[in-house]
Amino acid sequence: MKVIRSPFKEFPPAVAALTAVAFFVAVGFGLIIPAIPIFASSFGVSATAIGVVIGAFAVARLVSGLFAGKLVERYGERLVLGTGLLMVAFFTFLTALAQNYEQLLIF
């Protein structure tokens, strides 16, 4: 009988950490979708205007991704990943405190 090894043992722990980070960021981004009508009604704007906020977040992620590689080469993975996670947490917190559409768009 052949023993089957777990393929996960071959991966370094950093892969598991990065996978977990990517998962939780994606889940956090996905959780906003059901709240769009609530944001739209509480700020008195259309769902399209809230979609602009979500689109701006996606564009910001795309643009920051273009520079992330250079930052990782210069400062290291841990510092860049940690700083990025802190920034996501901070701006998510500010987004929760937004009192109007303009603040939501800025955060």
VMD Tcl script that builds the backbone (N, CA, C; Angstrom):
set m [mol new atoms 321]
animate dup $m
set s [atomselect $m all]
$s set {name element resname resid chain x y z} {
  {N N MET 1 A 0.844 -1.173 0.000}
  {CA C MET 1 A 0.000 0.000 0.000}
  {C C MET 1 A 0.894 1.241 0.000}
  {N N LYS 2 A 0.553 2.165 -0.840}
  {CA C LYS 2 A 1.349 3.380 -0.989}
  {C C LYS 2 A 0.834 4.470 -0.047}
  {N N VAL 3 A 1.763 5.092 0.661}
  {CA C VAL 3 A 1.410 6.177 1.573}
  {C C VAL 3 A 1.385 7.483 0.787}
  {N N ILE 4 A 0.306 8.193 0.920}
  {CA C ILE 4 A 0.160 9.470 0.218}
  {C C ILE 4 A 0.527 10.589 1.184}
  {N N ARG 5 A 1.496 11.392 0.770}
  {CA C ARG 5 A 1.923 12.523 1.585}
  {C C ARG 5 A 1.053 13.738 1.304}
  {N N SER 6 A 0.902 14.536 2.300}
  {CA C SER 6 A 0.152 15.779 2.133}
  {C C SER 6 A 0.976 16.761 1.308}
  {N N PRO 7 A 0.404 17.320 0.247}
  {CA C PRO 7 A 1.158 18.289 -0.556}
  {C C PRO 7 A 1.421 19.595 0.192}
  {N N PHE 8 A 0.685 19.834 1.259}
  {CA C PHE 8 A 0.842 21.084 1.994}
  {C C PHE 8 A 2.112 21.119 2.830}
  {N N LYS 9 A 2.675 19.965 3.129}
  {CA C LYS 9 A 3.904 19.931 3.925}
  {C C LYS 9 A 5.099 20.452 3.142}
  {N N GLU 10 A 5.005 20.466 1.823}
  {CA C GLU 10 A 6.105 20.931 0.989}
  {C C GLU 10 A 6.168 22.454 0.897}
  {N N PHE 11 A 5.080 23.113 1.211}
  {CA C PHE 11 A 5.041 24.569 1.128}
  {C C PHE 11 A 5.640 25.187 2.388}
  {N N PRO 12 A 6.384 26.270 2.219}
  {CA C PRO 12 A 6.883 26.967 3.414}
  {C C PRO 12 A 5.725 27.645 4.150}
  {N N PRO 13 A 5.874 27.908 5.435}
  {CA C PRO 13 A 4.797 28.557 6.201}
  {C C PRO 13 A 4.382 29.910 5.630}
  {N N ALA 14 A 5.286 30.584 4.942}
  {CA C ALA 14 A 4.950 31.890 4.366}
  {C C ALA 14 A 3.840 31.770 3.333}
  {N N VAL 15 A 3.789 30.648 2.620}
  {CA C VAL 15 A 2.733 30.457 1.621}
  {C C VAL 15 A 1.376 30.391 2.312}
  {N N ALA 16 A 1.310 29.688 3.428}
  {CA C ALA 16 A 0.055 29.614 4.180}
  {C C ALA 16 A -0.346 30.993 4.696}
  {N N ALA 17 A 0.621 31.752 5.173}
  {CA C ALA 17 A 0.324 33.095 5.682}
  {C C ALA 17 A -0.184 34.002 4.568}
  {N N LEU 18 A 0.471 33.970 3.423}
  {CA C LEU 18 A 0.048 34.808 2.299}
  {C C LEU 18 A -1.324 34.391 1.786}
  {N N THR 19 A -1.578 33.096 1.759}
  {CA C THR 19 A -2.886 32.606 1.330}
  {C C THR 19 A -3.970 33.087 2.287}
  {N N ALA 20 A -3.705 33.015 3.575}
  {CA C ALA 20 A -4.677 33.481 4.565}
  {C C ALA 20 A -4.933 34.978 4.426}
  {N N VAL 21 A -3.880 35.750 4.226}
  {CA C VAL 21 A -4.033 37.198 4.051}
  {C C VAL 21 A -4.878 37.494 2.818}
  {N N ALA 22 A -4.553 36.852 1.703}
  {CA C ALA 22 A -5.309 37.079 0.469}
  {C C ALA 22 A -6.772 36.685 0.652}
  {N N PHE 23 A -7.004 35.589 1.351}
  {CA C PHE 23 A -8.370 35.131 1.588}
  {C C PHE 23 A -9.162 36.162 2.390}
  {N N PHE 24 A -8.593 36.629 3.493}
  {CA C PHE 24 A -9.328 37.559 4.348}
  {C C PHE 24 A -9.534 38.921 3.696}
  {N N VAL 25 A -8.596 39.374 2.904}
  {CA C VAL 25 A -8.790 40.631 2.171}
  {C C VAL 25 A -9.906 40.457 1.140}
  {N N ALA 26 A -9.911 39.317 0.443}
  {CA C ALA 26 A -10.958 39.059 -0.549}
  {C C ALA 26 A -12.324 38.931 0.117}
  {N N VAL 27 A -12.383 38.257 1.247}
  {CA C VAL 27 A -13.650 38.127 1.971}
  {C C VAL 27 A -14.134 39.501 2.429}
  {N N GLY 28 A -13.226 40.299 2.954}
  {CA C GLY 28 A -13.597 41.647 3.382}
  {C C GLY 28 A -14.131 42.481 2.237}
  {N N PHE 29 A -13.513 42.333 1.080}
  {CA C PHE 29 A -13.986 43.062 -0.094}
  {C C PHE 29 A -15.351 42.540 -0.529}
  {N N GLY 30 A -15.536 41.232 -0.444}
  {CA C GLY 30 A -16.803 40.628 -0.843}
  {C C GLY 30 A -17.947 40.931 0.105}
  {N N LEU 31 A -17.648 41.203 1.353}
  {CA C LEU 31 A -18.700 41.484 2.329}
  {C C LEU 31 A -19.407 42.808 2.075}
  {N N ILE 32 A -18.780 43.690 1.335}
  {CA C ILE 32 A -19.373 45.001 1.097}
  {C C ILE 32 A -20.547 44.923 0.107}
  {N N ILE 33 A -20.534 43.933 -0.756}
  {CA C ILE 33 A -21.557 43.846 -1.807}
  {C C ILE 33 A -22.979 43.837 -1.233}
  {N N PRO 34 A -23.291 43.016 -0.235}
  {CA C PRO 34 A -24.665 43.050 0.291}
  {C C PRO 34 A -25.024 44.370 0.978}
  {N N ALA 35 A -24.035 45.143 1.385}
  {CA C ALA 35 A -24.306 46.396 2.095}
  {C C ALA 35 A -24.490 47.583 1.160}
  {N N ILE 36 A -24.326 47.393 -0.136}
  {CA C ILE 36 A -24.434 48.509 -1.081}
  {C C ILE 36 A -25.773 49.232 -0.977}
  {N N PRO 37 A -26.905 48.530 -0.962}
  {CA C PRO 37 A -28.176 49.265 -0.839}
  {C C PRO 37 A -28.286 50.059 0.468}
  {N N ILE 38 A -27.701 49.540 1.538}
  {CA C ILE 38 A -27.743 50.252 2.821}
  {C C ILE 38 A -26.933 51.539 2.737}
  {N N PHE 39 A -25.708 51.443 2.177}
  {CA C PHE 39 A -24.894 52.644 1.994}
  {C C PHE 39 A -25.614 53.650 1.104}
  {N N ALA 40 A -26.181 53.174 0.005}
  {CA C ALA 40 A -26.836 54.078 -0.941}
  {C C ALA 40 A -27.983 54.827 -0.275}
  {N N SER 41 A -28.809 54.114 0.470}
  {CA C SER 41 A -29.951 54.789 1.095}
  {C C SER 41 A -29.520 55.701 2.243}
  {N N SER 42 A -28.522 55.291 3.021}
  {CA C SER 42 A -28.113 56.132 4.154}
  {C C SER 42 A -27.392 57.398 3.707}
  {N N PHE 43 A -26.729 57.355 2.547}
  {CA C PHE 43 A -26.039 58.539 2.046}
  {C C PHE 43 A -26.869 59.292 1.014}
  {N N GLY 44 A -28.028 58.766 0.670}
  {CA C GLY 44 A -28.889 59.436 -0.287}
  {C C GLY 44 A -28.333 59.471 -1.697}
  {N N VAL 45 A -27.609 58.434 -2.089}
  {CA C VAL 45 A -27.045 58.357 -3.437}
  {C C VAL 45 A -27.514 57.066 -4.096}
  {N N SER 46 A -27.254 56.971 -5.376}
  {CA C SER 46 A -27.663 55.780 -6.112}
  {C C SER 46 A -26.681 54.637 -5.881}
  {N N ALA 47 A -27.115 53.444 -6.237}
  {CA C ALA 47 A -26.227 52.280 -6.156}
  {C C ALA 47 A -25.040 52.457 -7.091}
  {N N THR 48 A -25.235 53.194 -8.179}
  {CA C THR 48 A -24.136 53.465 -9.109}
  {C C THR 48 A -23.049 54.290 -8.432}
  {N N ALA 49 A -23.441 55.273 -7.646}
  {CA C ALA 49 A -22.454 56.099 -6.939}
  {C C ALA 49 A -21.653 55.262 -5.952}
  {N N ILE 50 A -22.299 54.324 -5.290}
  {CA C ILE 50 A -21.576 53.423 -4.390}
  {C C ILE 50 A -20.677 52.497 -5.201}
  {N N GLY 51 A -21.133 52.106 -6.384}
  {CA C GLY 51 A -20.293 51.302 -7.277}
  {C C GLY 51 A -19.025 52.034 -7.677}
  {N N VAL 52 A -19.111 53.357 -7.792}
  {CA C VAL 52 A -17.919 54.164 -8.093}
  {C C VAL 52 A -16.899 54.031 -6.962}
  {N N VAL 53 A -17.369 54.002 -5.725}
  {CA C VAL 53 A -16.470 53.833 -4.580}
  {C C VAL 53 A -15.773 52.477 -4.656}
  {N N ILE 54 A -16.532 51.445 -4.944}
  {CA C ILE 54 A -15.947 50.104 -5.039}
  {C C ILE 54 A -14.980 50.031 -6.213}
  {N N GLY 55 A -15.338 50.655 -7.325}
  {CA C GLY 55 A -14.435 50.697 -8.476}
  {C C GLY 55 A -13.156 51.455 -8.173}
  {N N ALA 56 A -13.271 52.534 -7.407}
  {CA C ALA 56 A -12.079 53.297 -7.024}
  {C C ALA 56 A -11.154 52.444 -6.162}
  {N N PHE 57 A -11.730 51.631 -5.288}
  {CA C PHE 57 A -10.924 50.727 -4.467}
  {C C PHE 57 A -10.188 49.726 -5.352}
  {N N ALA 58 A -10.889 49.168 -6.326}
  {CA C ALA 58 A -10.262 48.194 -7.220}
  {C C ALA 58 A -9.137 48.830 -8.036}
  {N N VAL 59 A -9.356 50.036 -8.524}
  {CA C VAL 59 A -8.315 50.735 -9.289}
  {C C VAL 59 A -7.118 51.046 -8.391}
  {N N ALA 60 A -7.382 51.459 -7.158}
  {CA C ALA 60 A -6.284 51.734 -6.222}
  {C C ALA 60 A -5.476 50.472 -5.942}
  {N N ARG 61 A -6.150 49.337 -5.826}
  {CA C ARG 61 A -5.430 48.065 -5.635}
  {C C ARG 61 A -4.588 47.734 -6.848}
  {N N LEU 62 A -5.119 47.971 -8.025}
  {CA C LEU 62 A -4.376 47.693 -9.253}
  {C C LEU 62 A -3.138 48.575 -9.347}
  {N N VAL 63 A -3.309 49.853 -9.120}
  {CA C VAL 63 A -2.184 50.788 -9.224}
  {C C VAL 63 A -1.138 50.498 -8.152}
  {N N SER 64 A -1.580 50.244 -6.927}
  {CA C SER 64 A -0.610 49.955 -5.866}
  {C C SER 64 A 0.116 48.647 -6.128}
  {N N GLY 65 A -0.545 47.708 -6.783}
  {CA C GLY 65 A 0.106 46.448 -7.132}
  {C C GLY 65 A 1.255 46.635 -8.104}
  {N N LEU 66 A 1.173 47.677 -8.926}
  {CA C LEU 66 A 2.252 47.946 -9.871}
  {C C LEU 66 A 3.544 48.338 -9.157}
  {N N PHE 67 A 3.406 48.974 -8.005}
  {CA C PHE 67 A 4.576 49.431 -7.257}
  {C C PHE 67 A 4.988 48.471 -6.143}
  {N N ALA 68 A 4.123 47.544 -5.809}
  {CA C ALA 68 A 4.387 46.661 -4.671}
  {C C ALA 68 A 5.632 45.809 -4.871}
  {N N GLY 69 A 5.870 45.345 -6.082}
  {CA C GLY 69 A 7.048 44.520 -6.338}
  {C C GLY 69 A 8.342 45.247 -6.029}
  {N N LYS 70 A 8.426 46.485 -6.460}
  {CA C LYS 70 A 9.628 47.280 -6.183}
  {C C LYS 70 A 9.781 47.538 -4.682}
  {N N LEU 71 A 8.670 47.792 -4.011}
  {CA C LEU 71 A 8.735 48.011 -2.567}
  {C C LEU 71 A 9.195 46.755 -1.834}
  {N N VAL 72 A 8.723 45.591 -2.291}
  {CA C VAL 72 A 9.139 44.330 -1.675}
  {C C VAL 72 A 10.629 44.106 -1.880}
  {N N GLU 73 A 11.117 44.386 -3.079}
  {CA C GLU 73 A 12.551 44.228 -3.340}
  {C C GLU 73 A 13.380 45.154 -2.456}
  {N N ARG 74 A 12.873 46.331 -2.220}
  {CA C ARG 74 A 13.641 47.329 -1.474}
  {C C ARG 74 A 13.553 47.142 0.045}
  {N N TYR 75 A 12.341 46.848 0.551}
  {CA C TYR 75 A 12.125 46.822 1.998}
  {C C TYR 75 A 11.846 45.433 2.576}
  {N N GLY 76 A 11.583 44.456 1.732}
  {CA C GLY 76 A 11.304 43.109 2.221}
  {C C GLY 76 A 9.815 42.811 2.293}
  {N N GLU 77 A 9.525 41.508 2.227}
  {CA C GLU 77 A 8.129 41.072 2.184}
  {C C GLU 77 A 7.366 41.399 3.458}
  {N N ARG 78 A 7.976 41.130 4.591}
  {CA C ARG 78 A 7.255 41.312 5.856}
  {C C ARG 78 A 6.844 42.763 6.084}
  {N N LEU 79 A 7.745 43.671 5.845}
  {CA C LEU 79 A 7.437 45.084 6.075}
  {C C LEU 79 A 6.344 45.568 5.125}
  {N N VAL 80 A 6.463 45.210 3.855}
  {CA C VAL 80 A 5.471 45.666 2.871}
  {C C VAL 80 A 4.115 45.027 3.143}
  {N N LEU 81 A 4.091 43.728 3.422}
  {CA C LEU 81 A 2.824 43.052 3.707}
  {C C LEU 81 A 2.200 43.594 4.988}
  {N N GLY 82 A 3.002 43.749 6.017}
  {CA C GLY 82 A 2.481 44.277 7.276}
  {C C GLY 82 A 1.946 45.686 7.134}
  {N N THR 83 A 2.686 46.527 6.423}
  {CA C THR 83 A 2.236 47.898 6.195}
  {C C THR 83 A 0.948 47.914 5.376}
  {N N GLY 84 A 0.893 47.080 4.361}
  {CA C GLY 84 A -0.312 47.001 3.535}
  {C C GLY 84 A -1.527 46.553 4.328}
  {N N LEU 85 A -1.339 45.559 5.186}
  {CA C LEU 85 A -2.454 45.093 6.015}
  {C C LEU 85 A -2.914 46.166 6.994}
  {N N LEU 86 A -1.964 46.863 7.575}
  {CA C LEU 86 A -2.337 47.956 8.480}
  {C C LEU 86 A -3.092 49.053 7.744}
  {N N MET 87 A -2.663 49.353 6.526}
  {CA C MET 87 A -3.357 50.374 5.735}
  {C C MET 87 A -4.774 49.934 5.401}
  {N N VAL 88 A -4.940 48.677 4.999}
  {CA C VAL 88 A -6.284 48.165 4.693}
  {C C VAL 88 A -7.165 48.241 5.935}
  {N N ALA 89 A -6.639 47.822 7.083}
  {CA C ALA 89 A -7.420 47.866 8.321}
  {C C ALA 89 A -7.780 49.302 8.698}
  {N N PHE 90 A -6.815 50.207 8.593}
  {CA C PHE 90 A -7.044 51.606 8.958}
  {C C PHE 90 A -8.105 52.250 8.069}
  {N N PHE 91 A -7.978 52.083 6.763}
  {CA C PHE 91 A -8.931 52.722 5.860}
  {C C PHE 91 A -10.295 52.033 5.888}
  {N N THR 92 A -10.328 50.749 6.197}
  {CA C THR 92 A -11.613 50.076 6.391}
  {C C THR 92 A -12.324 50.658 7.608}
  {N N PHE 93 A -11.568 50.897 8.669}
  {CA C PHE 93 A -12.125 51.522 9.868}
  {C C PHE 93 A -12.649 52.923 9.554}
  {N N LEU 94 A -11.869 53.713 8.820}
  {CA C LEU 94 A -12.324 55.056 8.445}
  {C C LEU 94 A -13.576 54.997 7.578}
  {N N THR 95 A -13.637 54.017 6.696}
  {CA C THR 95 A -14.813 53.852 5.844}
  {C C THR 95 A -16.053 53.595 6.693}
  {N N ALA 96 A -15.893 52.804 7.737}
  {CA C ALA 96 A -17.027 52.528 8.622}
  {C C ALA 96 A -17.502 53.786 9.342}
  {N N LEU 97 A -16.615 54.752 9.522}
  {CA C LEU 97 A -16.972 55.993 10.216}
  {C C LEU 97 A -17.461 57.098 9.286}
  {N N ALA 98 A -17.479 56.844 7.990}
  {CA C ALA 98 A -17.873 57.876 7.025}
  {C C ALA 98 A -19.293 58.360 7.311}
  {N N GLN 99 A -19.456 59.680 7.335}
  {CA C GLN 99 A -20.750 60.289 7.620}
  {C C GLN 99 A -21.504 60.705 6.360}
  {N N ASN 100 A -20.800 60.796 5.236}
  {CA C ASN 100 A -21.452 61.178 3.990}
  {C C ASN 100 A -20.706 60.546 2.812}
  {N N TYR 101 A -21.261 60.735 1.631}
  {CA C TYR 101 A -20.699 60.107 0.436}
  {C C TYR 101 A -19.299 60.618 0.127}
  {N N GLU 102 A -19.061 61.891 0.322}
  {CA C GLU 102 A -17.747 62.457 0.019}
  {C C GLU 102 A -16.659 61.827 0.890}
  {N N GLN 103 A -16.954 61.647 2.171}
  {CA C GLN 103 A -15.990 60.986 3.051}
  {C C GLN 103 A -15.764 59.540 2.616}
  {N N LEU 104 A -16.833 58.879 2.249}
  {CA C LEU 104 A -16.713 57.495 1.781}
  {C C LEU 104 A -15.830 57.419 0.551}
  {N N LEU 105 A -15.977 58.368 -0.337}
  {CA C LEU 105 A -15.169 58.392 -1.556}
  {C C LEU 105 A -13.699 58.664 -1.244}
  {N N ILE 106 A -13.419 59.496 -0.272}
  {CA C ILE 106 A -12.038 59.811 0.101}
  {C C ILE 106 A -11.370 58.622 0.776}
  {N N PHE 107 A -12.086 57.946 1.666}
  {CA C PHE 107 A -11.494 56.837 2.413}
  {C C PHE 107 A -11.364 55.617 1.533}
}
mol reanalyze $m
mol bondsrecalc $m
mol representation Tube
mol addrep $m
